Amino acid sequence: MQEKLFFYYTNDLHSNFEQWPKVASFMKSKKANHKKANENYWLIDIGDHVDRVHPIAEAFLGKANVKLLNELEYDVATIGNNEGITLSHDELFHLYDDATFDVVCANLNSTEGRNPDWLQSTKIVQSKNGVKIGFIGLTAPFNDYYHLLNWHVSNPYDVLETYLEQLKQKTDIIVLLSHLGITEDEEIARRYPEIDVIIGGHTHHLLRTGKTVNNTILTAAGKHCTYVGEVILTLDTEKKEIVEKEAYATNIESTNNDTETEQRLDKLQCDAEKALSEVVVHTKEPIEVKWFEETSIMQHLTDTMLQWTKADCALLNAGVLVEEFPVGDITYGDVHRICPHPINPCVVELTGRELMEVVRSSLTHEFTHFKLKGFGFRGKVLGRMLFSGLKVNTDFHEDGQEYVTNISFDKEPINPEQTYTVATADTFTFGRILPEIARSKLKTYFLPEFLRDLLVETLIQNYGRSL
């Protein structure tokens, strides 16, 4: 006798709630069909459902995201780095208090003495014919961040060594919910053929029909829920063995919106706007924001970062402010809309030679007009770099390209051999945008503060306190 198991999943929504009514419609349709046919199904989320770029996520610190998952009757979820490192310890500790689904993340632990009640390493469920499925969740170990928030994320491979043996003894099928990324998923599949399915995320990879590595089928559905993932396992119920594995990612762009979910989101949006309506300052004139020129607000923000971090100097790109401030009352909602990024301040150590290269690179046309996607940046272009604590002189070539003529610190030319502490956005500690910063061996991150927290302080200091 054969039995089919159906798993439907979302990954990396990043609070793209405009897509959620389509997800709801898709999931409700699948659930209705399987209930009618008396078939096994589970709804799963792979993390980064929360992203504080959206006012609903910002206002309710992810709890509205959890409610949306509850309303669709999700069964199990793991956490991503956006849940893990963009909330304070207390906020994450209580994020899933009201979840009606199981949260599994085997490599996350609090360093404050006890874990939240909702946190499980594994979860075992049973099909209608008695087949036991074991879920285990893993998240990416960004411990430079997690440790500052009093969490520790263990090495995924160490955790798998501990729990896979237990799951092999207790279950017939093992499903890994992985917010580690495609490279780690492939390596895990090579090392641990006993894992039957890896449902992935984090790196926003799309596997339209799955990918088999060793004995494991890998699947992932891109980002922002343009796709919803599906895994179908066909089992021999007598032997309790899998006879066929299928994985698909379905584009749901043409799916009709679920009206009930649309109405729910409209209500949440109104509630979020009210929650973020507190006035920060009142201005009589608009505060100008320009991406490719120096402005007073960006200079003030860069100065605030320098004062706040106590570094030697600071540099910050103008693209972190995505639009102008309104005249009159400026609310927390305005600040969030204008600086929506989950970007933290950080300080790195650079030699003078490295610092000079960073300054030169950051003033090129290629840098200022670069349309960055990811690394916490939610703007359009990087924009012009502004400096505090440094005196940067520039000139222009005949073709209009700007170039650096002189850089000084404390009225003296930069010493190529001296070490300087440099405050900036943590965005630049990743990837290859400014490789000298990314390669710095000494990085200090500031959490849970975002750039917009410094922006609030900047507005109050320079544009007057709210009434």
N, C-alpha and C positions, 0 to 999 in steps of 0.2 A: 504493500500500500504506500502511496505517495502523499506527501503533504507540502503545501507551499507556504512560505513565510514571506511577508511583504514588509519592507522597511522604507519609510519615506522620511527624507531629511532636508533640512535647511542648513546652510553654513554662511557665515560672514554677511549677514544682513546689513550690519553697520547702521542700524536704525534708519534704513531706507524705507520708511513706513509707506511711502507712495506705492510700493510694490506689495505690501502686506495684504491688502484686500484680494489680490490675485492669488497669493499663497493660500489665504483662507478658503477661497472658492475651490482651488485645486484639492486641498486637503479634505474639505468637507465632502466633495464628490467621491474621492477615493474611499473615505471612511464609510460612506453610505453604501457603496458598492460591496465592500468587504463584509459589512454587517449583514447585508442581505444574503450574501453567499456563505455566511458563517465561516469566514476565513480569518487567519491570523494577520494582524498588522500592528505596527508600532510607528509612532511619530517621534522624530529625533532632531535635536539641534546641536550643532558642532561648535558653537561659541562665536564670539563677536556679534551676537545679536544686538548687544548694546553698543552704541557709539554716541558719545556726548556731543557730537556735532549737531544733533537734532534737538530742538528745544524740549520735546517730550522726554527724551532721555536725560537731558540736563536738569529739567525741573524736578523730575521724580527719581533721579539717580539710578535709573535702570529698573526700578520696580514696575513701571508701566510696561516695560518689555516683558517682564515675568508674567504680568496679568494677561498680556496678549497670547503668550504661550499657553497659559492656563485655559483661556477661553477656547482654544483649538484642541484642548485635551492632549497636549504632548505627553509622551510617556517618559522620556529620558533626555538629558542634555549634559554636555560638558561645558567648561568655560574657556573663553579665549582671553587673549591679553587685554582686550578692551574692557572686559569685566574685571580682569585681575589687577591691572595696574593704572586704571584711570579713576578708581574709586579709593577712598580712604579705607583703612583696615576695618573700621566699624561699618562703613557702608557696604563693603563686600561681605562682611561677616553676617549681615542681616538681609542681603539682597534677595535670597531665595527663601526667606522665612515663610512666605505665603505660597510657595510653589506647590502645585498639585502633581508635579512630575518629579522623578528622581534626578538628582544631580550627581554625576560620577566624575571624579577627577583624582586619580590615584597618586599623583605626584605633587599635590598641593597640601601644605600644612601651615597652620598658624604657628608663629614663634612666641605667642603670648600665653601658652599653657594649654589651651584646648581649642579644638576645631569647632566650627559651627555645626549645629545639629543636622543640617541638610546635606553636609558633605559626606559622600560615600566614595570608597575606592572602586567598588564593583557593584553590579546589580545583576541578579539572576532572575530571569522570567521563564515561563513555561508555556509551550504551545498547547493547542487544544488536544493534541495527541500525546502530550507528555514529553515532548522534546525540550530540553533545557538549553536556554541561550544565556550566555554570560556577557554582559557589557562591561568594558573597562574604559575609563577616560584618561587622557593625558593632555597637558597643555605645555606650551613652549616655556622653557626655563629662563625667563628674563630676570635673573636674580639681582642684577644691579638695581633694578626697580623694586622687585618684590621685597627684598630685604629692608629697604627704606620704609616699606609699609607693614613690616612685621609679618611677612609671609615667607615661606621657603618652598621652592619648586625643585623637587629632586630630579636627578638624571633619569630620563624616561627608560633607559635600558636597565638600570638598576631596579626600577620599580617593576618592569616587566618580568625580570628574573624572579622577583618575589611572588607576584600574583598569578602569573600564567600557570605555574604548576598547580596552584590551588584551583584555578578555573578548569584546568584539564581534568581534574579528579571529580569536579562537581557538575560539569556541564557537557553538553554534546556539541555545542557551537560557541565559538568565541568571536565577538565583534568588538573591534577597537574603535572608539570615538576619539579621533586624533586632531588636536589643534596644534600640530607640530610643523606642518608643511610637507610638500611632496617629496623632498629629498629624504627627510627622516622616515616618511611612510614607506618609501621604497626600501630603505635600509632595514627597517623593522621587518618587512615582508621577507627579505633575504635571510635575516637571522632567525625568524620565528615562524616557520611554516605552519605551526599549530594554530595561528590566527587565521580564521576563515575569511573575515572581511575587515578592511580598514576604510572607514568613512572619514574623509579628510577635509581640511580647511586650512586657514591661516595664510597660505600663499596664493589664494584666490585662483587656483588651478581648476580647469574644467576638463573632466574626463567624460565625454559624451556617452561612451559605451563601456566605461570601466577600463581597467588595465590589470592584467594578471602578472604578478611577480612571484616566482616560486610557486607556492600552492595557494597564494592569497589574492583575492580580488580587491583592487583599490578603486575607490570612487570619490568624486568631489564635484561640486556644482558651481564653481566660479565664485562670484561675489554678488551682493546686493539682491539676491533672490530673483535674478532674471531667469534662473533655472531652479527647479526643484529636483532633488535626487531621489532615486528609487533603486532598491536592491531586492531581488527576488531569489530566494533559495528554495530549491526543490529537494525534498528529503525522502529517503526510504525510511519509513517510520519503524519498520521492524528492526533494521540494522542501526537506526538513528544515525545515518550517514547522509551527507550531502551528495546528490547525484548531478546537480546542475547549479551553477551560479550565474546570475545575470545582474548587470548594473547599468542604469541609464540616468542621464540628466535631461530633463524635459524643459524646453523653453516655454514659459507660461505667459509671454507677452500678449498673446491673443486671448488669454483666459478672461472671462468677464469678472468684474470686481464683485466681491461679496458685499452686499448693501449693509448688512448689520455691522460688518467690520469697518466699513467706511464711516458709518455714523459714530461708532465707538472712537475712531481716530479723530474725528471732528471734535468730539467732546473732550478728548485728551488734549488736543491742541489748544482749545479755549482755556482749559484748566492750567495748562503749562504757561500760557501767556499771562494769566492772572498771577501765577506763582512767581514769575520773573518780572513783575511790573514795578518792583521797588525802585525808587529813583536813586541814582548814584550821584549825579550832579545836574545842575540846570545851567544851560548856556544861552547866550543871546545871539550868537552867531554859529554857523556850522563849523565843525572841526574838519579841516581839509585832509583828505587821504589821497595820496598819489603813489603809485607803485614804482615809478621810474625817476622820482625826484625826492629830494630831502624835504620833509615836512616837520613842523614843530611837534606834532603829536608823536611821530615816530622817534624823533630825537629825545623827547621826554621819556618815552617808553624804554629806549635803549639806556638812558641815564638811570632810570629806575632799576633796571636789571643790574647795572653795575653796582649801584648802592646796595641793593638787596642781597646780591651774592658776595659782595666784598672782594671781587676779583680785581686784577690789575686793569683790565680793560674789557669792553663788551662790544659785540657786533650782532646786529639783528636786521633781518631783511624786511623791507617795506611791504612785501606781499602777505605778511601775516595779518594785516588789516584789509579786509576785503571790500569795504565800502565806507562812505563818509558817515559821520555822526549827524544825527538830526539836530535842528535848532530846538531849544527848550529843554524839556526833561530828557535825560539820558538814563534809561533803566538798565537793570541787569540783563533783561532780554535783548536790549540793543547791543550791549557789550558782547553777549554770546553770539548774536548774529554777525557782528563785525569781526570778532575774533573767535571762530568756532572750533579751532583746532585742539585736539588732545595732545598738546605739545607742552613739555615741561622745560623750565630753565635748567641749564647745566653749566658746569665749569670744567674746562679741559686745560691741561698744561701743554704749551707749545714752545719750541725754541723760537728765538727771534727770526731765524731763517724761515721756519715753517709759518710763523705769523705773517711775515711779509708776503709769502706765496698765497696764503689765504686771502689777504687783503687784495692783492692783484687779481686773483681769480674771481673774487666776488664782485668786482667792478666791470667785468667784461660783459659785452652784449649777450654772449652765450649764457652766462649765469643769470643775469637779471630777467631775461625773457624765457627762462626754462619753465616749462609747464610740468611741475612736479606732481606725481600721483603717489600717495602713500607716505610712509614714515611719519605719520601724524599730521601731515600738511593737508589742509582741506581748502586751500585757496586756488587761484587761477595760475599765477606765475610767482616766481620767487621774489622778483622786484629788486630794487636798489638796496645795497647794504649800507646801514648807518653804523656809526662808531661812537663809542664813548670811552674816554681815557686815552684815546689815540688821536693824533693830529695827522690827517691824511691829505696830502696835496696831490692834485691831479691836473692834467692838461689834456689836450685833444690832438690827435693826428689829423692830417688833411682830410682823411675819409670820414672824420667825425667820431672815430673810436676813442673812447676815454682811456687814459693810461695813468699809472701812479708815478709821480715824480719824487715824492718823499714821504716817509712815515716816521713819526717821532712819538716817543712816550716820555712823559714827564720832562718835556722840552729838550730831550736828547734823542738822537737818532736811534732807531731800534738796533740793539746789539744782537747779531746773528747767533751768538753762542749762549746768550742769556735765556733763562726759562721764564715765561710769562704765564699767568693764569688768565684765561679768556672765558668770559661768560657769553653764552649764545643759546640758541634753541637746540634742544636735543635732537631735532631732525637731522642735523649735520653730523651727528655721531654715527649715523648709519649710512650704508651704501657708499657711493663714490662721488657725491656732489662736491664735497670739500674733503679730499682724501687725507689731508694733514690732520684734520679734526677727527675723522673716523679712526685714524691709526693711533691717535694719542693713547698712551698707556695709562694715563691717569685721568679718569673722568669722574666727576661728582654730579649726581643728579639730585634735583630738588623735587620731592613729592610730598603731598599730593597736589601741590600748587601747579596751575596751568599759567600760560602766558596771560590769559585774560584776568587772572587774579592780580597780576602786576599791572595790567591795564587799568583795573579799577583803582588801584592805589595811585597810578599816574594821573588819572582824571581828577581824583580828589585833591591831590597835591597841587596840580597846575591849573585846574579850571573851577575850583571852588567846591565846597562841600554841599551835599544835598540839603534841602530845607526840611 
